[in-house]
């Protein structure tokens, strides 16, 4: 009987731990923002389509003023800043209304800035609050330069050289050991005199 009560208590405790996880997936009376891209990986120079959906589950209307997209490759190029994007929206999202869906496109830079690691961030600017969402944009690695490819040959040669050094060291040690060893004694034949 005690085992059943303990089992029931553990089960209730486990369910109590899962309730906050279920609530975190969708928060009522809040603004829920969902962001995704159209592909899992991009090449430099390729166009990315960023999709976003905003759901207003509040009891009052809100205004989505703008969306700022911050890229890891944002920097000063020659004579101007380049990389980030701001979308002016000014859309009223009605309380408990239909989700607002839209998309935007941007291009991955062709230069080395595309390989700066880090994720992009979409910041949704509403009346009173900002909601940030992280966007993972996976940029394909550039082709390996020929000198890097030749590194495999260098590593192989270093391994062979190391093995040869070990073998030569063992041979020299054996030669020194054998040359310093004292003879055990001489064998002499004695003849019997008759």
TIVO-2410 file (N, C-alpha, C; in nm, 3 decimals):
# residues 194
REC num residu      c1      c2      c3 atome chaine
REC   1      X   0.082  -0.119   0.000     N      A
REC   1      X   0.000   0.000   0.000    CA      A
REC   1      X   0.087   0.126   0.000     C      A
REC   2      X   0.197   0.120   0.079     N      A
REC   2      X   0.288   0.232   0.086    CA      A
REC   2      X   0.358   0.255  -0.049     C      A
REC   3      X   0.389   0.145  -0.118     N      A
REC   3      X   0.453   0.157  -0.249    CA      A
REC   3      X   0.361   0.224  -0.349     C      A
REC   4      X   0.231   0.196  -0.344     N      A
REC   4      X   0.134   0.259  -0.434    CA      A
REC   4      X   0.125   0.408  -0.407     C      A
REC   5      X   0.126   0.446  -0.279     N      A
REC   5      X   0.119   0.588  -0.245    CA      A
REC   5      X   0.244   0.662  -0.291     C      A
REC   6      X   0.360   0.600  -0.275     N      A
REC   6      X   0.484   0.663  -0.320    CA      A
REC   6      X   0.486   0.674  -0.472     C      A
REC   7      X   0.440   0.570  -0.540     N      A
REC   7      X   0.434   0.574  -0.687    CA      A
REC   7      X   0.340   0.683  -0.734     C      A
REC   8      X   0.224   0.695  -0.670     N      A
REC   8      X   0.127   0.799  -0.706    CA      A
REC   8      X   0.185   0.938  -0.679     C      A
REC   9      X   0.256   0.955  -0.571     N      A
REC   9      X   0.319   1.082  -0.538    CA      A
REC   9      X   0.425   1.120  -0.641     C      A
REC  10      X   0.505   1.024  -0.682     N      A
REC  10      X   0.607   1.049  -0.785    CA      A
REC  10      X   0.542   1.085  -0.918     C      A
REC  11      X   0.434   1.017  -0.953     N      A
REC  11      X   0.362   1.047  -1.077    CA      A
REC  11      X   0.303   1.187  -1.075     C      A
REC  12      X   0.242   1.226  -0.964     N      A
REC  12      X   0.187   1.362  -0.952    CA      A
REC  12      X   0.297   1.467  -0.959     C      A
REC  13      X   0.411   1.439  -0.898     N      A
REC  13      X   0.523   1.532  -0.902    CA      A
REC  13      X   0.575   1.548  -1.045     C      A
REC  14      X   0.584   1.438  -1.121     N      A
REC  14      X   0.630   1.444  -1.260    CA      A
REC  14      X   0.533   1.524  -1.347     C      A
REC  15      X   0.404   1.505  -1.325     N      A
REC  15      X   0.304   1.581  -1.402    CA      A
REC  15      X   0.313   1.729  -1.367     C      A
REC  16      X   0.335   1.760  -1.239     N      A
REC  16      X   0.348   1.900  -1.198    CA      A
REC  16      X   0.470   1.965  -1.262     C      A
REC  17      X   0.576   1.890  -1.286     N      A
REC  17      X   0.694   1.944  -1.353    CA      A
REC  17      X   0.670   1.967  -1.501     C      A
REC  18      X   0.583   1.890  -1.564     N      A
REC  18      X   0.556   1.904  -1.708    CA      A
REC  18      X   0.462   2.019  -1.740     C      A
REC  19      X   0.380   2.061  -1.646     N      A
REC  19      X   0.282   2.167  -1.672    CA      A
REC  19      X   0.350   2.297  -1.717     C      A
REC  20      X   0.456   2.346  -1.650     N      A
REC  20      X   0.519   2.469  -1.700    CA      A
REC  20      X   0.577   2.454  -1.841     C      A
REC  21      X   0.626   2.336  -1.875     N      A
REC  21      X   0.679   2.315  -2.010    CA      A
REC  21      X   0.569   2.326  -2.115     C      A
REC  22      X   0.454   2.274  -2.084     N      A
REC  22      X   0.342   2.283  -2.178    CA      A
REC  22      X   0.294   2.426  -2.194     C      A
REC  23      X   0.295   2.501  -2.085     N      A
REC  23      X   0.252   2.640  -2.091    CA      A
REC  23      X   0.352   2.726  -2.168     C      A
REC  24      X   0.480   2.689  -2.164     N      A
REC  24      X   0.584   2.769  -2.230    CA      A
REC  24      X   0.572   2.763  -2.381     C      A
REC  25      X   0.513   2.659  -2.436     N      A
REC  25      X   0.500   2.646  -2.581    CA      A
REC  25      X   0.407   2.752  -2.638     C      A
REC  26      X   0.303   2.787  -2.566     N      A
REC  26      X   0.209   2.886  -2.613    CA      A
REC  26      X   0.159   2.964  -2.493     C      A
REC  27      X   0.187   3.092  -2.490     N      A
REC  27      X   0.151   3.173  -2.375    CA      A
REC  27      X   0.025   3.253  -2.408     C      A
REC  28      X  -0.088   3.227  -2.339     N      A
REC  28      X  -0.208   3.306  -2.363    CA      A
REC  28      X  -0.190   3.447  -2.308     C      A
REC  29      X  -0.270   3.539  -2.360     N      A
REC  29      X  -0.264   3.680  -2.319    CA      A
REC  29      X  -0.126   3.740  -2.343     C      A
REC  30      X  -0.063   3.697  -2.451     N      A
REC  30      X   0.069   3.749  -2.485    CA      A
REC  30      X   0.078   3.763  -2.637     C      A
REC  31      X   0.190   3.814  -2.680     N      A
REC  31      X   0.218   3.822  -2.822    CA      A
REC  31      X   0.318   3.711  -2.854     C      A
REC  32      X   0.280   3.620  -2.942     N      A
REC  32      X   0.366   3.509  -2.980    CA      A
REC  32      X   0.422   3.535  -3.119     C      A
REC  33      X   0.555   3.524  -3.132     N      A
REC  33      X   0.624   3.551  -3.257    CA      A
REC  33      X   0.698   3.425  -3.299     C      A
REC  34      X   0.682   3.387  -3.426     N      A
REC  34      X   0.748   3.269  -3.481    CA      A
REC  34      X   0.827   3.312  -3.604     C      A
REC  35      X   0.953   3.269  -3.613     N      A
REC  35      X   1.042   3.309  -3.721    CA      A
REC  35      X   1.112   3.185  -3.776     C      A
REC  36      X   1.122   3.174  -3.910     N      A
REC  36      X   1.195   3.063  -3.971    CA      A
REC  36      X   1.243   3.104  -4.110     C      A
REC  37      X   1.345   3.031  -4.160     N      A
REC  37      X   1.399   3.057  -4.294    CA      A
REC  37      X   1.360   2.942  -4.386     C      A
REC  38      X   1.376   2.963  -4.516     N      A
REC  38      X   1.324   2.866  -4.615    CA      A
REC  38      X   1.417   2.747  -4.641     C      A
REC  39      X   1.545   2.755  -4.601     N      A
REC  39      X   1.638   2.645  -4.626    CA      A
REC  39      X   1.723   2.620  -4.502     C      A
REC  40      X   1.787   2.505  -4.499     N      A
REC  40      X   1.874   2.475  -4.385    CA      A
REC  40      X   2.016   2.528  -4.403     C      A
REC  41      X   2.059   2.550  -4.527     N      A
REC  41      X   2.195   2.599  -4.552    CA      A
REC  41      X   2.196   2.685  -4.677     C      A
REC  42      X   2.282   2.787  -4.675     N      A
REC  42      X   2.293   2.882  -4.787    CA      A
REC  42      X   2.438   2.896  -4.830     C      A
REC  43      X   2.455   2.936  -4.955     N      A
REC  43      X   2.586   2.969  -5.009    CA      A
REC  43      X   2.599   3.121  -5.012     C      A
REC  44      X   2.722   3.175  -5.009     N      A
REC  44      X   2.739   3.320  -5.021    CA      A
REC  44      X   2.676   3.369  -5.152     C      A
REC  45      X   2.609   3.483  -5.146     N      A
REC  45      X   2.542   3.539  -5.262    CA      A
REC  45      X   2.400   3.489  -5.281     C      A
REC  46      X   2.359   3.392  -5.202     N      A
REC  46      X   2.225   3.334  -5.217    CA      A
REC  46      X   2.121   3.418  -5.142     C      A
REC  47      X   1.998   3.415  -5.193     N      A
REC  47      X   1.888   3.491  -5.131    CA      A
REC  47      X   1.817   3.405  -5.027     C      A
REC  48      X   1.796   3.465  -4.910     N      A
REC  48      X   1.729   3.398  -4.798    CA      A
REC  48      X   1.589   3.456  -4.785     C      A
REC  49      X   1.489   3.370  -4.767     N      A
REC  49      X   1.353   3.415  -4.739    CA      A
REC  49      X   1.325   3.391  -4.592     C      A
REC  50      X   1.302   3.500  -4.519     N      A
REC  50      X   1.273   3.494  -4.376    CA      A
REC  50      X   1.122   3.508  -4.357     C      A
REC  51      X   1.060   3.404  -4.303     N      A
REC  51      X   0.916   3.405  -4.276    CA      A
REC  51      X   0.893   3.441  -4.130     C      A
REC  52      X   0.784   3.513  -4.103     N      A
REC  52      X   0.749   3.543  -3.965    CA      A
REC  52      X   0.598   3.549  -3.949     C      A
REC  53      X   0.553   3.504  -3.833     N      A
REC  53      X   0.411   3.506  -3.798    CA      A
REC  53      X   0.399   3.566  -3.659     C      A
REC  54      X   0.305   3.658  -3.643     N      A
REC  54      X   0.280   3.722  -3.514    CA      A
REC  54      X   0.136   3.694  -3.475     C      A
REC  55      X   0.115   3.644  -3.354     N      A
REC  55      X  -0.019   3.614  -3.304    CA      A
REC  55      X  -0.043   3.701  -3.181     C      A
REC  56      X  -0.147   3.784  -3.184     N      A
REC  56      X  -0.184   3.869  -3.071    CA      A
REC  56      X  -0.292   3.798  -2.990     C      A
REC  57      X  -0.253   3.742  -2.878     N      A
REC  57      X  -0.350   3.676  -2.790    CA      A
REC  57      X  -0.384   3.764  -2.670     C      A
REC  58      X  -0.350   3.890  -2.677     N      A
REC  58      X  -0.386   3.983  -2.569    CA      A
REC  58      X  -0.534   4.021  -2.581     C      A
REC  59      X  -0.581   4.085  -2.478     N      A
REC  59      X  -0.721   4.132  -2.476    CA      A
REC  59      X  -0.736   4.266  -2.546     C      A
REC  60      X  -0.625   4.328  -2.586     N      A
REC  60      X  -0.632   4.458  -2.653    CA      A
REC  60      X  -0.550   4.455  -2.781     C      A
REC  61      X  -0.579   4.550  -2.869     N      A
REC  61      X  -0.506   4.562  -2.995    CA      A
REC  61      X  -0.364   4.611  -2.969     C      A
REC  62      X  -0.274   4.573  -3.055     N      A
REC  62      X  -0.137   4.623  -3.049    CA      A
REC  62      X  -0.093   4.663  -3.190     C      A
REC  63      X   0.011   4.744  -3.197     N      A
REC  63      X   0.064   4.787  -3.326    CA      A
REC  63      X   0.205   4.731  -3.341     C      A
REC  64      X   0.227   4.660  -3.451     N      A
REC  64      X   0.361   4.615  -3.486    CA      A
REC  64      X   0.424   4.727  -3.567     C      A
REC  65      X   0.515   4.802  -3.504     N      A
REC  65      X   0.572   4.920  -3.569    CA      A
REC  65      X   0.675   4.882  -3.676     C      A
REC  66      X   0.774   4.803  -3.635     N      A
REC  66      X   0.880   4.768  -3.728    CA      A
REC  66      X   0.947   4.638  -3.685     C      A
REC  67      X   1.023   4.582  -3.779     N      A
REC  67      X   1.104   4.465  -3.751    CA      A
REC  67      X   1.246   4.500  -3.791     C      A
REC  68      X   1.338   4.486  -3.695     N      A
REC  68      X   1.479   4.510  -3.722    CA      A
REC  68      X   1.549   4.375  -3.726     C      A
REC  69      X   1.621   4.349  -3.832     N      A
REC  69      X   1.695   4.224  -3.846    CA      A
REC  69      X   1.843   4.257  -3.837     C      A
REC  70      X   1.909   4.201  -3.736     N      A
REC  70      X   2.051   4.227  -3.711    CA      A
REC  70      X   2.132   4.104  -3.750     C      A
REC  71      X   2.225   4.123  -3.843     N      A
REC  71      X   2.306   4.014  -3.895    CA      A
REC  71      X   2.446   4.019  -3.834     C      A
REC  72      X   2.512   3.903  -3.821     N      A
REC  72      X   2.649   3.904  -3.766    CA      A
REC  72      X   2.747   3.970  -3.862     C      A
REC  73      X   2.714   3.984  -3.988     N      A
REC  73      X   2.806   4.043  -4.085    CA      A
REC  73      X   2.783   4.194  -4.101     C      A
REC  74      X   2.709   4.256  -4.011     N      A
REC  74      X   2.687   4.401  -4.015    CA      A
REC  74      X   2.818   4.472  -3.981     C      A
REC  75      X   2.867   4.556  -4.071     N      A
REC  75      X   2.992   4.629  -4.047    CA      A
REC  75      X   3.005   4.747  -4.143     C      A
REC  76      X   3.105   4.828  -4.117     N      A
REC  76      X   3.132   4.944  -4.201    CA      A
REC  76      X   3.212   4.898  -4.322     C      A
REC  77      X   3.155   4.913  -4.442     N      A
REC  77      X   3.219   4.869  -4.566    CA      A
REC  77      X   3.249   4.993  -4.651     C      A
REC  78      X   3.378   5.019  -4.674     N      A
REC  78      X   3.429   5.133  -4.752    CA      A
REC  78      X   3.379   5.265  -4.695     C      A
REC  79      X   3.258   5.308  -4.730     N      A
REC  79      X   3.211   5.440  -4.688    CA      A
REC  79      X   3.070   5.439  -4.627     C      A
REC  80      X   3.020   5.320  -4.590     N      A
REC  80      X   2.884   5.312  -4.535    CA      A
REC  80      X   2.867   5.185  -4.450     C      A
REC  81      X   2.764   5.188  -4.366     N      A
REC  81      X   2.730   5.069  -4.288    CA      A
REC  81      X   2.647   4.976  -4.374     C      A
REC  82      X   2.676   4.846  -4.364     N      A
REC  82      X   2.606   4.750  -4.450    CA      A
REC  82      X   2.574   4.623  -4.373     C      A
REC  83      X   2.452   4.572  -4.393     N      A
REC  83      X   2.419   4.442  -4.337    CA      A
REC  83      X   2.283   4.432  -4.273     C      A
REC  84      X   2.249   4.521  -4.179     N      A
REC  84      X   2.122   4.507  -4.109    CA      A
REC  84      X   2.006   4.554  -4.196     C      A
REC  85      X   1.885   4.518  -4.154     N      A
REC  85      X   1.766   4.552  -4.232    CA      A
REC  85      X   1.656   4.596  -4.136     C      A
REC  86      X   1.583   4.703  -4.172     N      A
REC  86      X   1.469   4.749  -4.092    CA      A
REC  86      X   1.347   4.753  -4.182     C      A
REC  87      X   1.240   4.686  -4.137     N      A
REC  87      X   1.115   4.682  -4.212    CA      A
REC  87      X   1.011   4.764  -4.137     C      A
REC  88      X   0.961   4.869  -4.198     N      A
REC  88      X   0.854   4.949  -4.138    CA      A
REC  88      X   0.722   4.878  -4.165     C      A
REC  89      X   0.650   4.841  -4.060     N      A
REC  89      X   0.527   4.762  -4.075    CA      A
REC  89      X   0.404   4.847  -4.045     C      A
REC  90      X   0.397   4.906  -3.924     N      A
REC  90      X   0.282   4.984  -3.878    CA      A
REC  90      X   0.149   4.913  -3.904     C      A
REC  91      X   0.140   4.792  -3.852     N      A
REC  91      X   0.021   4.708  -3.871    CA      A
REC  91      X  -0.048   4.691  -3.735     C      A
REC  92      X  -0.179   4.717  -3.734     N      A
REC  92      X  -0.258   4.696  -3.612    CA      A
REC  92      X  -0.297   4.549  -3.607     C      A
REC  93      X  -0.260   4.483  -3.498     N      A
REC  93      X  -0.298   4.344  -3.477    CA      A
REC  93      X  -0.411   4.342  -3.375     C      A
REC  94      X  -0.527   4.301  -3.421     N      A
REC  94      X  -0.645   4.305  -3.335    CA      A
REC  94      X  -0.637   4.201  -3.224     C      A
REC  95      X  -0.706   4.231  -3.114     N      A
REC  95      X  -0.705   4.142  -2.999    CA      A
REC  95      X  -0.768   4.009  -3.036     C      A
REC  96      X  -0.698   3.902  -3.003     N      A
REC  96      X  -0.743   3.766  -3.031    CA      A
REC  96      X  -0.779   3.747  -3.179     C      A
REC  97      X  -0.714   3.825  -3.265     N      A
REC  97      X  -0.745   3.821  -3.408    CA      A
REC  97      X  -0.664   3.720  -3.484     C      A
REC  98      X  -0.676   3.725  -3.615     N      A
REC  98      X  -0.606   3.631  -3.702    CA      A
REC  98      X  -0.456   3.660  -3.696     C      A
REC  99      X  -0.373   3.558  -3.711     N      A
REC  99      X  -0.228   3.578  -3.710    CA      A
REC  99      X  -0.184   3.665  -3.829     C      A
REC 100      X  -0.081   3.745  -3.805     N      A
REC 100      X  -0.023   3.825  -3.911    CA      A
REC 100      X   0.098   3.749  -3.964     C      A
REC 101      X   0.096   3.717  -4.094     N      A
REC 101      X   0.205   3.642  -4.157    CA      A
REC 101      X   0.262   3.725  -4.270     C      A
REC 102      X   0.395   3.725  -4.282     N      A
REC 102      X   0.460   3.790  -4.394    CA      A
REC 102      X   0.601   3.733  -4.406     C      A
REC 103      X   0.675   3.785  -4.502     N      A
REC 103      X   0.813   3.740  -4.521    CA      A
REC 103      X   0.894   3.854  -4.580     C      A
REC 104      X   1.024   3.840  -4.572     N      A
REC 104      X   1.117   3.934  -4.634    CA      A
REC 104      X   1.235   3.854  -4.689     C      A
REC 105      X   1.308   3.915  -4.779     N      A
REC 105      X   1.425   3.847  -4.835    CA      A
REC 105      X   1.549   3.934  -4.815     C      A
REC 106      X   1.662   3.868  -4.808     N      A
REC 106      X   1.790   3.937  -4.804    CA      A
REC 106      X   1.894   3.844  -4.865     C      A
REC 107      X   2.011   3.897  -4.897     N      A
REC 107      X   2.115   3.822  -4.965    CA      A
REC 107      X   2.235   3.804  -4.873     C      A
REC 108      X   2.288   3.682  -4.872     N      A
REC 108      X   2.412   3.654  -4.797    CA      A
REC 108      X   2.526   3.723  -4.871     C      A
REC 109      X   2.614   3.796  -4.801     N      A
REC 109      X   2.724   3.864  -4.870    CA      A
REC 109      X   2.819   3.765  -4.938     C      A
REC 110      X   2.879   3.809  -5.050     N      A
REC 110      X   2.974   3.726  -5.123    CA      A
REC 110      X   3.115   3.732  -5.065     C      A
REC 111      X   3.143   3.833  -4.985     N      A
REC 111      X   3.278   3.846  -4.931    CA      A
REC 111      X   3.291   3.766  -4.801     C      A
REC 112      X   3.401   3.780  -4.733     N      A
REC 112      X   3.431   3.701  -4.614    CA      A
REC 112      X   3.340   3.730  -4.495     C      A
REC 113      X   3.259   3.838  -4.501     N      A
REC 113      X   3.171   3.870  -4.389    CA      A
REC 113      X   3.068   3.760  -4.363     C      A
REC 114      X   3.033   3.682  -4.465     N      A
REC 114      X   2.932   3.578  -4.449    CA      A
REC 114      X   2.979   3.468  -4.356     C      A
REC 115      X   3.109   3.457  -4.334     N      A
REC 115      X   3.162   3.348  -4.253    CA      A
REC 115      X   3.192   3.391  -4.111     C      A
REC 116      X   3.142   3.509  -4.073     N      A
REC 116      X   3.151   3.552  -3.934    CA      A
REC 116      X   3.046   3.472  -3.859     C      A
REC 117      X   3.091   3.395  -3.761     N      A
REC 117      X   2.997   3.308  -3.692    CA      A
REC 117      X   2.912   3.386  -3.594     C      A
REC 118      X   2.791   3.346  -3.580     N      A
REC 118      X   2.695   3.409  -3.491    CA      A
REC 118      X   2.559   3.400  -3.554     C      A
REC 119      X   2.459   3.413  -3.474     N      A
REC 119      X   2.324   3.403  -3.528    CA      A
REC 119      X   2.268   3.543  -3.549     C      A
REC 120      X   2.172   3.552  -3.638     N      A
REC 120      X   2.103   3.677  -3.663    CA      A
REC 120      X   1.989   3.691  -3.562     C      A
REC 121      X   1.942   3.813  -3.545     N      A
REC 121      X   1.834   3.839  -3.451    CA      A
REC 121      X   1.729   3.924  -3.520     C      A
REC 122      X   1.603   3.884  -3.505     N      A
REC 122      X   1.490   3.965  -3.553    CA      A
REC 122      X   1.425   4.026  -3.431     C      A
REC 123      X   1.416   4.159  -3.429     N      A
REC 123      X   1.357   4.231  -3.316    CA      A
REC 123      X   1.224   4.290  -3.363     C      A
REC 124      X   1.116   4.247  -3.302     N      A
REC 124      X   0.983   4.293  -3.336    CA      A
REC 124      X   0.946   4.404  -3.239     C      A
REC 125      X   0.926   4.526  -3.292     N      A
REC 125      X   0.900   4.645  -3.211    CA      A
REC 125      X   0.749   4.670  -3.206     C      A
REC 126      X   0.690   4.650  -3.088     N      A
REC 126      X   0.547   4.673  -3.068    CA      A
REC 126      X   0.528   4.804  -2.993     C      A
REC 127      X   0.404   4.834  -2.956     N      A
REC 127      X   0.372   4.958  -2.882    CA      A
REC 127      X   0.461   4.978  -2.761     C      A
REC 128      X   0.461   4.880  -2.675     N      A
REC 128      X   0.530   4.897  -2.546    CA      A
REC 128      X   0.652   4.808  -2.530     C      A
REC 129      X   0.662   4.702  -2.605     N      A
REC 129      X   0.770   4.606  -2.583    CA      A
REC 129      X   0.837   4.566  -2.713     C      A
REC 130      X   0.955   4.512  -2.699     N      A
REC 130      X   1.027   4.451  -2.810    CA      A
REC 130      X   1.036   4.302  -2.783     C      A
REC 131      X   1.021   4.222  -2.887     N      A
REC 131      X   1.039   4.078  -2.875    CA      A
REC 131      X   1.150   4.039  -2.970     C      A
REC 132      X   1.254   3.973  -2.917     N      A
REC 132      X   1.368   3.930  -2.998    CA      A
REC 132      X   1.358   3.781  -3.027     C      A
REC 133      X   1.386   3.745  -3.150     N      A
REC 133      X   1.390   3.605  -3.189    CA      A
REC 133      X   1.522   3.578  -3.260     C      A
REC 134      X   1.587   3.469  -3.222     N      A
REC 134      X   1.714   3.432  -3.284    CA      A
REC 134      X   1.688   3.354  -3.413     C      A
REC 135      X   1.767   3.385  -3.517     N      A
REC 135      X   1.754   3.318  -3.646    CA      A
REC 135      X   1.888   3.252  -3.677     C      A
REC 136      X   1.888   3.122  -3.695     N      A
REC 136      X   2.012   3.052  -3.731    CA      A
REC 136      X   2.020   3.042  -3.883     C      A
REC 137      X   2.121   3.108  -3.938     N      A
REC 137      X   2.144   3.105  -4.082    CA      A
REC 137      X   2.277   3.034  -4.104     C      A
REC 138      X   2.271   2.914  -4.157     N      A
REC 138      X   2.389   2.831  -4.176    CA      A
REC 138      X   2.447   2.859  -4.314     C      A
REC 139      X   2.566   2.920  -4.317     N      A
REC 139      X   2.633   2.951  -4.443    CA      A
REC 139      X   2.736   2.843  -4.470     C      A
REC 140      X   2.735   2.787  -4.592     N      A
REC 140      X   2.827   2.679  -4.631    CA      A
REC 140      X   2.970   2.730  -4.624     C      A
REC 141      X   3.061   2.643  -4.581     N      A
REC 141      X   3.203   2.679  -4.573    CA      A
REC 141      X   3.260   2.699  -4.712     C      A
REC 142      X   3.358   2.789  -4.725     N      A
REC 142      X   3.421   2.809  -4.855    CA      A
REC 142      X   3.507   2.689  -4.892     C      A
REC 143      X   3.540   2.675  -5.022     N      A
REC 143      X   3.627   2.564  -5.060    CA      A
REC 143      X   3.763   2.575  -4.992     C      A
REC 144      X   3.822   2.462  -4.964     N      A
REC 144      X   3.951   2.460  -4.895    CA      A
REC 144      X   4.062   2.498  -4.993     C      A
REC 145      X   4.150   2.585  -4.949     N      A
REC 145      X   4.262   2.629  -5.031    CA      A
REC 145      X   4.358   2.512  -5.051     C      A
REC 146      X   4.431   2.513  -5.163     N      A
REC 146      X   4.518   2.400  -5.197    CA      A
REC 146      X   4.627   2.377  -5.092     C      A
REC 147      X   4.679   2.484  -5.029     N      A
REC 147      X   4.783   2.465  -4.929    CA      A
REC 147      X   4.729   2.391  -4.807     C      A
REC 148      X   4.602   2.409  -4.776     N      A
REC 148      X   4.542   2.336  -4.665    CA      A
REC 148      X   4.524   2.190  -4.703     C      A
REC 149      X   4.489   2.163  -4.827     N      A
REC 149      X   4.476   2.024  -4.872    CA      A
REC 149      X   4.608   1.951  -4.866     C      A
REC 150      X   4.718   2.020  -4.893     N      A
REC 150      X   4.850   1.959  -4.889    CA      A
REC 150      X   4.895   1.933  -4.746     C      A
REC 151      X   4.823   1.983  -4.648     N      A
REC 151      X   4.857   1.961  -4.509    CA      A
REC 151      X   4.847   1.813  -4.473     C      A
REC 152      X   4.757   1.738  -4.537     N      A
REC 152      X   4.747   1.593  -4.512    CA      A
REC 152      X   4.878   1.524  -4.548     C      A
REC 153      X   4.941   1.565  -4.658     N      A
REC 153      X   5.069   1.508  -4.698    CA      A
REC 153      X   5.177   1.542  -4.596     C      A
REC 154      X   5.178   1.664  -4.547     N      A
REC 154      X   5.277   1.705  -4.447    CA      A
REC 154      X   5.260   1.623  -4.319     C      A
REC 155      X   5.137   1.603  -4.277     N      A
REC 155      X   5.111   1.524  -4.155    CA      A
REC 155      X   5.156   1.380  -4.174     C      A
REC 156      X   5.130   1.323  -4.292     N      A
REC 156      X   5.174   1.187  -4.319    CA      A
REC 156      X   5.326   1.176  -4.316     C      A
REC 157      X   5.396   1.271  -4.378     N      A
REC 157      X   5.543   1.270  -4.376    CA      A
REC 157      X   5.598   1.285  -4.235     C      A
REC 158      X   5.533   1.368  -4.152     N      A
REC 158      X   5.577   1.383  -4.013    CA      A
REC 158      X   5.558   1.253  -3.935     C      A
REC 159      X   5.451   1.181  -3.961     N      A
REC 159      X   5.428   1.053  -3.893    CA      A
REC 159      X   5.533   0.952  -3.934     C      A
REC 160      X   5.565   0.944  -4.064     N      A
REC 160      X   5.668   0.851  -4.111    CA      A
REC 160      X   5.803   0.888  -4.051     C      A
REC 161      X   5.834   1.017  -4.046     N      A
REC 161      X   5.960   1.062  -3.987    CA      A
REC 161      X   5.968   1.024  -3.840     C      A
REC 162      X   5.861   1.039  -3.768     N      A
REC 162      X   5.859   1.002  -3.626    CA      A
REC 162      X   5.883   0.853  -3.607     C      A
REC 163      X   5.821   0.771  -3.689     N      A
REC 163      X   5.840   0.625  -3.681    CA      A
REC 163      X   5.985   0.589  -3.712     C      A
REC 164      X   6.044   0.651  -3.814     N      A
REC 164      X   6.183   0.624  -3.848    CA      A
REC 164      X   6.278   0.666  -3.736     C      A
REC 165      X   6.251   0.776  -3.670     N      A
REC 165      X   6.335   0.821  -3.558    CA      A
REC 165      X   6.329   0.721  -3.444     C      A
REC 166      X   6.209   0.670  -3.415     N      A
REC 166      X   6.194   0.571  -3.308    CA      A
REC 166      X   6.271   0.443  -3.342     C      A
REC 167      X   6.260   0.396  -3.466     N      A
REC 167      X   6.332   0.274  -3.508    CA      A
REC 167      X   6.482   0.295  -3.502     C      A
REC 168      X   6.533   0.407  -3.553     N      A
REC 168      X   6.676   0.435  -3.550    CA      A
REC 168      X   6.728   0.447  -3.406     C      A
REC 169      X   6.652   0.509  -3.321     N      A
REC 169      X   6.691   0.521  -3.180    CA      A
REC 169      X   6.700   0.383  -3.115     C      A
REC 170      X   6.606   0.296  -3.145     N      A
REC 170      X   6.610   0.159  -3.090    CA      A
REC 170      X   6.732   0.084  -3.142     C      A
REC 171      X   6.764   0.098  -3.271     N      A
REC 171      X   6.882   0.031  -3.327    CA      A
REC 171      X   7.011   0.082  -3.265     C      A
REC 172      X   7.023   0.213  -3.247     N      A
REC 172      X   7.144   0.270  -3.186    CA      A
REC 172      X   7.156   0.223  -3.041     C      A
REC 173      X   7.045   0.221  -2.968     N      A
REC 173      X   7.048   0.174  -2.829    CA      A
REC 173      X   7.089   0.028  -2.822     C      A
REC 174      X   7.040  -0.055  -2.914     N      A
REC 174      X   7.077  -0.197  -2.917    CA      A
REC 174      X   7.226  -0.212  -2.950     C      A
REC 175      X   7.277  -0.134  -3.043     N      A
REC 175      X   7.420  -0.142  -3.080    CA      A
REC 175      X   7.508  -0.102  -2.963     C      A
REC 176      X   7.470   0.004  -2.892     N      A
REC 176      X   7.548   0.048  -2.776    CA      A
REC 176      X   7.544  -0.059  -2.667     C      A
REC 177      X   7.428  -0.114  -2.644     N      A
REC 177      X   7.415  -0.218  -2.542    CA      A
REC 177      X   7.501  -0.339  -2.574     C      A
REC 178      X   7.498  -0.382  -2.700     N      A
REC 178      X   7.575  -0.501  -2.737    CA      A
REC 178      X   7.725  -0.473  -2.737     C      A
REC 179      X   7.768  -0.353  -2.768     N      A
REC 179      X   7.910  -0.323  -2.773    CA      A
REC 179      X   7.970  -0.307  -2.634     C      A
REC 180      X   7.892  -0.271  -2.536     N      A
REC 180      X   7.945  -0.254  -2.400    CA      A
REC 180      X   7.932  -0.379  -2.316     C      A
REC 181      X   7.873  -0.481  -2.366     N      A
REC 181      X   7.854  -0.605  -2.292    CA      A
REC 181      X   7.987  -0.679  -2.283     C      A
REC 182      X   8.022  -0.725  -2.161     N      A
REC 182      X   8.147  -0.800  -2.141    CA      A
REC 182      X   8.128  -0.941  -2.193     C      A
REC 183      X   8.234  -0.996  -2.247     N      A
REC 183      X   8.223  -1.136  -2.290    CA      A
REC 183      X   8.205  -1.225  -2.168     C      A
REC 184      X   8.132  -1.331  -2.181     N      A
REC 184      X   8.099  -1.421  -2.071    CA      A
REC 184      X   8.220  -1.506  -2.029     C      A
REC 185      X   8.305  -1.529  -2.108     N      A
REC 185      X   8.419  -1.615  -2.078    CA      A
REC 185      X   8.461  -1.685  -2.206     C      A
REC 186      X   8.582  -1.736  -2.205     N      A
REC 186      X   8.628  -1.801  -2.327    CA      A
REC 186      X   8.622  -1.950  -2.309     C      A
REC 187      X   8.599  -2.012  -2.408     N      A
REC 187      X   8.593  -2.158  -2.409    CA      A
REC 187      X   8.724  -2.208  -2.463     C      A
REC 188      X   8.793  -2.286  -2.384     N      A
REC 188      X   8.920  -2.342  -2.429    CA      A
REC 188      X   8.911  -2.493  -2.427     C      A
REC 189      X   8.973  -2.549  -2.522     N      A
REC 189      X   8.973  -2.694  -2.533    CA      A
REC 189      X   9.100  -2.746  -2.467     C      A
REC 190      X   9.087  -2.839  -2.381     N      A
REC 190      X   9.206  -2.902  -2.323    CA      A
REC 190      X   9.217  -3.042  -2.377     C      A
REC 191      X   9.336  -3.075  -2.408     N      A
REC 191      X   9.353  -3.212  -2.461    CA      A
REC 191      X   9.406  -3.301  -2.348     C      A
REC 192      X   9.368  -3.420  -2.350     N      A
REC 192      X   9.411  -3.515  -2.247    CA      A
REC 192      X   9.547  -3.575  -2.288     C      A
REC 193      X   9.639  -3.575  -2.197     N      A
REC 193      X   9.769  -3.633  -2.229    CA      A
REC 193      X   9.771  -3.781  -2.196     C      A
REC 194      X   9.826  -3.854  -2.281     N      A
REC 194      X   9.835  -3.995  -2.257    CA      A
REC 194      X   9.976  -4.041  -2.251     C      A
***
